[in-house]
Amino acid sequence: MSSVNEKIQQNIERYRQQEHQRQAQKAREKKKLEAINRDRERVIGKIVSDYFPEVMRFQPCRTDEDNKIEFALFIGFLSELSSDMEYISNIKGKVKSGLNKIHKQ
């Protein structure tokens, strides 16, 4: 009987270890995705600030609510821009046309 109990305990311990490994892997993957997103946001922010240097006058705040107030003009600008799908489509067409010209040279 003791042998059966030992095997059950071994199986339980093996399951716990596997579960711990799964959780650790999940945490590593989450951390990796967060790092990728931070890098993406940093690059996008750099590009935006290069083309719209006036955004650098905004100062980050301690809370999301304060940031919404501080960045209200910029948020409004982006909101208006993103809501005009025809304008966005025209811009994309111009960009693609320009890229095609560059690649043909």
Buried (B, 14 or more C-beta within 10 A) or exposed (E): EEEEEEEEEEEEEEEEEEEEEEEEEEEEEEEEEEEEEEEEEEEEEEEBEEEEEEBEEBEEEEEEEEBEEBBEEBBEEEEEEEEEEEEEEEEEEEEEEEEEEEEEE
